[in-house]
């Protein structure tokens, strides 16, 4: 999104001024020998967010419900492993109604819009809903390490992802965040993105129509049970991958491109994909596990399901050498992408999303936690692989 040079200069002045005042207050912060932190002040981030909202409204994106009255009504600060503020999630209202959010981060010393949604909820709320102990903003700081890696800090000094009971040391998260920043810089160079030359997003958008299609979420299937080979029943869990694939199947059925019968219910589609992908080793082991879906099982699982339901796609493949141009080409060809994001070096913390569209350097994703679409900056995503599906 295009930010005028004059505004960019003003933001730089605000940021430098704020940092000068903040430096002495944070002198006791431990220095990191892994990566340099990038500050984000609320005043600079707020000004940036408002300018970005204005440009999004001016670009008249499809499904945009923001207008000139859209403004910030609450904020959530994001911190790195050294307790340095690196961004904000701003919740928005339009004409007195809640209308999504925008997340602004300082990535490699540059303020960027990391993600936004016109009506969806921030990822940290979706993650917290999957955990028994909910995240209470007034009680905890929220830490962010890229992708959907939102964490709290425990009393023992370790970090715990909002959707997991696992614990990670400061060295673990610092190394991960360092890799995230390096990869973000590389992906930005790939896209050739700068504030001065970014194309208007309305001129580089693919053409998927989602008007007649309703997304499903992981919570839609959380009360289902699956049966292991020995007859042991286990409640469905760690099931973002079959949920993502279910959305792909439903989308192509809604467009009329897939011959998948309309008599096959959402839960049936999901459960067949759950077994076909061997999620939590449900089809191959009698041991109770919650290890999610192995990446190597996603494409074969989709293929197996489609074969069994006589709705074989015209294109189905897996890509591990990720480029934005390649992803856009698949979307332009009418395909959808099931993307595997890398959060932490733990299979339980990776997450599946579906890319339905793109605008400029933003991918339009379904996250699996709500029935809305979220635009994520491509250069801010750590993608391990994606499976493309087309009819």
C-alpha positions as CSV (number, residue, x, y, z in Angstrom):
1,X,0.0,0.0,0.0
2,X,1.3,3.4,-1.0
3,X,2.4,5.8,1.8
4,X,3.2,9.3,0.6
5,X,6.7,10.5,1.2
6,X,5.6,13.4,3.4
7,X,3.7,11.1,5.7
8,X,6.6,8.6,5.8
9,X,9.0,11.4,6.8
10,X,6.6,12.6,9.6
11,X,6.3,9.1,10.9
12,X,10.1,8.7,10.9
13,X,10.4,11.9,13.0
14,X,7.8,10.7,15.4
15,X,9.5,7.4,15.8
16,X,13.0,8.8,16.3
17,X,11.7,11.3,18.8
18,X,9.9,8.6,20.8
19,X,12.8,6.3,20.7
20,X,15.1,9.0,22.1
21,X,12.8,9.3,25.1
22,X,12.4,5.6,25.5
23,X,16.1,4.7,25.4
24,X,16.9,5.8,28.9
25,X,13.8,4.1,30.3
26,X,14.8,0.8,28.8
27,X,18.5,0.9,29.6
28,X,18.1,-2.0,32.0
29,X,16.7,-4.3,29.3
30,X,19.1,-7.2,28.7
31,X,21.0,-6.9,25.4
32,X,20.6,-9.7,22.9
33,X,23.5,-11.2,21.1
34,X,21.1,-12.9,18.7
35,X,19.2,-10.1,17.0
36,X,18.6,-6.4,17.4
37,X,15.1,-5.4,18.5
38,X,13.1,-2.9,16.5
39,X,10.9,-0.5,18.6
40,X,7.4,0.5,17.8
41,X,5.8,3.4,19.7
42,X,2.0,3.5,20.0
43,X,1.8,7.1,18.6
44,X,3.8,6.2,15.5
45,X,2.0,2.9,15.0
46,X,-1.4,4.6,15.4
47,X,-0.6,7.3,12.8
48,X,0.7,4.6,10.4
49,X,-2.4,2.4,10.9
50,X,-4.8,5.3,10.2
51,X,-2.9,6.2,7.0
52,X,-3.0,2.5,5.9
53,X,-6.8,2.3,6.6
54,X,-7.3,5.4,4.5
55,X,-5.4,3.9,1.6
56,X,-7.4,0.6,1.9
57,X,-10.6,2.6,1.8
58,X,-9.4,4.6,-1.2
59,X,-8.5,1.4,-3.1
60,X,-12.1,0.1,-2.8
61,X,-11.1,-3.5,-2.2
62,X,-13.8,-6.2,-2.7
63,X,-15.8,-6.8,0.6
64,X,-14.3,-3.7,2.2
65,X,-16.8,-2.3,4.8
66,X,-14.4,0.3,6.1
67,X,-15.1,4.0,5.2
68,X,-14.0,7.5,6.2
69,X,-15.5,6.9,9.7
70,X,-13.3,3.8,10.4
71,X,-11.1,4.4,13.4
72,X,-9.2,2.6,16.2
73,X,-11.2,1.9,19.4
74,X,-8.7,-0.4,21.3
75,X,-5.1,-1.5,21.1
76,X,-3.0,-4.5,22.1
77,X,0.7,-4.1,22.4
78,X,3.0,-6.9,21.0
79,X,6.4,-7.6,22.5
80,X,9.6,-9.4,21.6
81,X,11.5,-11.8,23.9
82,X,13.3,-8.8,25.6
83,X,10.0,-7.2,26.5
84,X,10.5,-4.5,23.8
85,X,7.3,-3.3,22.1
86,X,7.5,-4.3,18.4
87,X,3.9,-3.7,17.3
88,X,0.2,-3.2,18.0
89,X,-3.1,-4.9,17.1
90,X,-5.7,-2.2,16.7
91,X,-9.4,-3.2,16.8
92,X,-11.5,-1.0,14.6
93,X,-15.0,0.4,14.4
94,X,-17.0,1.9,11.5
95,X,-20.2,3.9,12.0
96,X,-20.3,2.7,15.6
97,X,-20.0,-1.0,14.7
98,X,-16.9,-3.3,15.3
99,X,-15.2,-3.9,12.0
100,X,-12.1,-6.1,12.3
101,X,-8.6,-5.1,13.1
102,X,-5.2,-4.1,11.7
103,X,-1.9,-5.3,13.0
104,X,1.1,-3.0,12.6
105,X,4.7,-4.3,13.3
106,X,8.2,-2.9,13.2
107,X,9.9,-5.5,11.0
108,X,13.6,-4.8,10.3
109,X,13.3,-1.1,11.3
110,X,10.3,-0.4,9.1
111,X,6.6,-0.1,10.2
112,X,4.4,-2.4,8.1
113,X,0.9,-3.5,8.1
114,X,1.4,-7.2,9.0
115,X,-2.3,-8.2,8.6
116,X,-5.8,-6.9,8.7
117,X,-9.4,-8.1,8.3
118,X,-12.6,-6.1,7.7
119,X,-14.7,-8.2,10.1
120,X,-12.5,-11.1,11.4
121,X,-10.9,-11.5,14.8
122,X,-7.1,-11.2,15.5
123,X,-5.2,-14.5,15.4
124,X,-4.3,-14.3,19.1
125,X,-8.0,-14.5,19.9
126,X,-8.5,-17.6,17.7
127,X,-5.4,-19.2,19.2
128,X,-6.5,-18.5,22.8
129,X,-9.9,-20.0,22.1
130,X,-8.2,-23.4,21.3
131,X,-6.6,-23.5,24.8
132,X,-8.2,-24.4,28.0
133,X,-6.8,-21.3,29.8
134,X,-8.0,-18.2,27.9
135,X,-5.6,-15.3,27.3
136,X,-6.7,-12.3,29.4
137,X,-5.2,-9.1,28.0
138,X,-5.3,-7.3,31.3
139,X,-3.3,-10.0,33.0
140,X,-0.5,-10.7,30.6
141,X,1.8,-9.2,28.0
142,X,1.4,-10.6,24.5
143,X,4.5,-11.7,22.7
144,X,4.8,-12.1,19.0
145,X,7.5,-13.9,17.0
146,X,6.0,-14.0,13.5
147,X,3.3,-16.0,11.6
148,X,0.8,-17.0,14.3
149,X,3.4,-17.3,17.0
150,X,1.6,-15.3,19.8
151,X,2.8,-16.3,23.3
152,X,2.6,-15.4,27.0
153,X,5.6,-15.5,29.3
154,X,5.4,-17.9,32.3
155,X,6.6,-17.3,35.8
156,X,9.7,-19.4,35.0
157,X,10.7,-17.0,32.3
158,X,9.8,-19.4,29.4
159,X,7.3,-18.7,26.7
160,X,4.1,-20.6,25.9
161,X,2.1,-20.3,22.7
162,X,-1.5,-19.4,23.2
163,X,-2.7,-22.6,21.6
164,X,-0.4,-25.0,23.4
165,X,0.9,-26.0,26.8
166,X,4.4,-26.4,25.5
167,X,7.2,-24.1,26.9
168,X,10.1,-22.5,25.1
169,X,13.2,-20.9,26.4
170,X,14.2,-17.3,25.6
171,X,17.0,-18.8,23.4
172,X,14.4,-20.8,21.5
173,X,12.1,-17.9,20.7
174,X,15.0,-15.5,20.1
175,X,16.5,-17.8,17.5
176,X,13.1,-18.3,15.8
177,X,12.4,-14.6,15.8
178,X,15.8,-13.9,14.3
179,X,15.1,-16.4,11.5
180,X,11.7,-14.8,11.0
181,X,13.3,-11.3,10.5
182,X,15.9,-12.6,8.2
183,X,13.4,-14.5,6.0
184,X,11.0,-11.5,6.0
185,X,13.8,-9.3,4.6
186,X,14.6,-11.9,1.9
187,X,10.9,-12.2,0.9
188,X,10.6,-8.4,0.8
189,X,13.5,-8.2,-1.6
190,X,11.8,-10.9,-3.7
191,X,8.7,-8.8,-3.9
192,X,10.7,-5.6,-4.5
193,X,8.5,-3.8,-1.9
194,X,9.2,-0.3,-0.7
195,X,6.8,2.4,0.6
196,X,7.5,4.5,-2.5
197,X,7.0,1.9,-5.3
198,X,4.4,-0.5,-4.0
199,X,1.6,-0.9,-6.6
200,X,-1.9,0.0,-5.7
201,X,-3.4,-3.2,-4.4
202,X,-6.6,-2.8,-6.5
203,X,-4.6,-3.3,-9.7
204,X,-3.0,-6.7,-8.7
205,X,-5.9,-8.8,-7.4
206,X,-6.9,-12.3,-8.5
207,X,-10.5,-13.1,-9.3
208,X,-11.8,-15.7,-7.0
209,X,-15.5,-15.2,-6.0
210,X,-16.5,-16.2,-2.5
211,X,-19.9,-14.7,-2.4
212,X,-21.8,-18.0,-2.3
213,X,-19.4,-19.8,0.0
214,X,-19.4,-20.1,3.8
215,X,-16.2,-21.0,5.5
216,X,-16.0,-23.7,8.2
217,X,-13.8,-23.4,11.3
218,X,-12.0,-25.8,13.6
219,X,-14.6,-25.3,16.3
220,X,-17.2,-26.7,13.9
221,X,-15.7,-30.1,14.3
222,X,-14.2,-30.0,17.8
223,X,-17.0,-32.2,19.3
224,X,-16.5,-35.1,16.8
225,X,-14.8,-38.3,17.6
226,X,-12.6,-40.5,15.4
227,X,-11.9,-44.3,15.8
228,X,-8.5,-45.9,15.7
229,X,-7.9,-49.3,14.1
230,X,-8.4,-51.1,17.4
231,X,-11.7,-49.4,18.0
232,X,-10.4,-46.8,20.5
233,X,-12.3,-43.5,20.0
234,X,-10.5,-40.2,20.3
235,X,-11.9,-36.7,20.2
236,X,-10.9,-34.7,17.2
237,X,-8.0,-32.3,18.0
238,X,-5.1,-30.6,16.2
239,X,-7.2,-30.6,13.1
240,X,-6.4,-27.4,11.2
241,X,-5.2,-29.3,8.1
242,X,-8.4,-31.3,7.4
243,X,-10.4,-28.2,8.2
244,X,-8.5,-26.2,5.6
245,X,-9.0,-28.9,3.0
246,X,-12.7,-29.0,3.8
247,X,-12.9,-25.3,3.0
248,X,-11.2,-26.0,-0.4
249,X,-13.7,-28.8,-1.2
250,X,-16.7,-26.7,-0.2
251,X,-15.5,-23.7,-2.2
252,X,-15.1,-25.6,-5.5
253,X,-18.5,-27.3,-4.9
254,X,-20.1,-23.9,-4.4
255,X,-18.7,-22.7,-7.7
256,X,-20.0,-25.7,-9.5
257,X,-16.5,-26.7,-10.6
258,X,-16.3,-29.8,-8.4
259,X,-18.8,-32.6,-8.9
260,X,-18.7,-33.3,-5.1
261,X,-22.3,-34.2,-4.3
262,X,-24.3,-31.5,-2.4
263,X,-25.7,-34.4,-0.2
264,X,-22.3,-34.9,1.5
265,X,-22.4,-32.8,4.7
266,X,-19.6,-30.7,6.0
267,X,-18.8,-33.0,8.9
268,X,-18.6,-36.0,6.6
269,X,-16.2,-34.2,4.3
270,X,-14.1,-33.2,7.3
271,X,-14.0,-36.7,8.9
272,X,-13.1,-38.4,5.6
273,X,-10.2,-35.9,5.1
274,X,-9.2,-36.4,8.8
275,X,-8.8,-40.1,8.2
276,X,-7.3,-39.7,4.7
277,X,-4.6,-37.3,6.0
278,X,-4.0,-39.6,9.0
279,X,-4.3,-36.7,11.3
280,X,-3.0,-37.6,14.8
281,X,-2.1,-41.0,13.2
282,X,-5.7,-41.9,13.5
283,X,-5.6,-44.4,10.6
284,X,-2.2,-45.9,11.3
285,X,-1.7,-46.2,15.0
286,X,-3.6,-47.4,18.1
287,X,-1.7,-45.0,20.3
288,X,-3.6,-41.9,21.5
289,X,-1.7,-38.9,20.1
290,X,-2.2,-35.3,19.3
291,X,0.5,-34.6,16.8
292,X,-1.6,-33.0,14.1
293,X,-1.2,-33.7,10.4
294,X,2.2,-34.5,8.8
295,X,2.8,-32.3,5.9
296,X,3.7,-35.3,3.7
297,X,0.1,-36.6,4.2
298,X,-1.8,-33.5,3.0
299,X,-1.6,-33.9,-0.8
300,X,-2.1,-37.7,-0.7
301,X,-5.0,-37.2,1.8
302,X,-6.7,-34.7,-0.5
303,X,-6.1,-37.1,-3.5
304,X,-7.5,-40.1,-1.6
305,X,-10.6,-38.2,-0.5
306,X,-11.3,-36.8,-4.0
307,X,-10.9,-40.3,-5.6
308,X,-13.3,-41.8,-3.1
309,X,-15.9,-39.1,-3.8
310,X,-15.4,-39.0,-7.6
311,X,-14.4,-35.4,-7.6
312,X,-10.8,-35.6,-8.8
313,X,-9.3,-32.2,-9.3
314,X,-7.8,-31.2,-12.6
315,X,-4.7,-29.9,-10.8
316,X,-3.2,-31.1,-7.5
317,X,0.4,-30.6,-6.5
318,X,2.8,-29.7,-3.7
319,X,5.4,-26.9,-3.7
320,X,8.3,-26.5,-1.2
321,X,10.3,-23.9,-3.1
322,X,8.2,-20.9,-2.2
323,X,8.0,-17.8,-4.3
324,X,5.3,-15.2,-4.3
325,X,5.2,-15.1,-8.1
326,X,4.5,-18.9,-8.1
327,X,1.7,-18.6,-5.6
328,X,0.1,-15.8,-7.6
329,X,0.3,-17.8,-10.7
330,X,-1.6,-20.7,-9.1
331,X,-4.2,-18.3,-7.8
332,X,-4.5,-16.7,-11.2
333,X,-5.1,-20.1,-12.7
334,X,-8.2,-20.5,-10.4
335,X,-6.5,-22.8,-7.9
336,X,-6.6,-22.5,-4.1
337,X,-3.6,-23.0,-1.9
338,X,-3.4,-24.9,1.4
339,X,-0.5,-23.3,3.1
340,X,1.6,-24.7,6.0
341,X,3.0,-22.0,8.2
342,X,6.0,-22.6,10.4
343,X,5.5,-21.2,14.0
344,X,7.9,-23.0,16.3
345,X,10.1,-26.1,15.7
346,X,7.3,-28.3,16.9
347,X,4.8,-30.1,14.8
348,X,2.0,-29.1,17.1
349,X,2.6,-25.4,16.6
350,X,2.5,-25.4,12.8
351,X,-0.7,-24.2,11.2
352,X,-2.7,-24.8,8.0
353,X,-4.5,-21.9,6.3
354,X,-6.0,-21.5,2.8
355,X,-5.1,-18.7,0.4
356,X,-8.2,-17.7,-1.7
357,X,-6.9,-14.5,-3.2
358,X,-4.2,-11.9,-3.3
359,X,-4.0,-8.1,-3.4
360,X,-0.7,-6.5,-4.1
361,X,1.7,-8.1,-1.7
362,X,-1.1,-9.5,0.6
363,X,-2.6,-13.0,0.6
364,X,-6.2,-13.3,1.5
365,X,-6.4,-16.2,4.0
366,X,-8.9,-18.2,5.9
367,X,-7.3,-18.8,9.3
368,X,-9.6,-21.6,10.5
369,X,-10.8,-19.7,13.6
370,X,-13.5,-17.6,12.1
371,X,-15.6,-17.3,8.9
372,X,-13.9,-14.2,7.7
373,X,-10.9,-13.5,5.4
374,X,-7.7,-12.0,6.6
375,X,-5.1,-10.2,4.5
376,X,-1.5,-11.1,5.4
377,X,1.7,-9.6,4.1
378,X,3.5,-12.3,2.1
379,X,6.9,-11.2,3.3
380,X,5.8,-11.6,6.9
381,X,4.8,-15.3,6.5
382,X,7.2,-18.3,7.0
383,X,5.8,-20.8,4.6
384,X,7.0,-24.4,4.7
385,X,5.0,-25.8,1.8
386,X,1.7,-25.4,0.0
387,X,-0.6,-27.7,-1.8
388,X,-2.5,-26.3,-4.8
389,X,-5.9,-27.6,-5.8
390,X,-7.8,-26.6,-8.9
391,X,-10.8,-27.8,-11.0
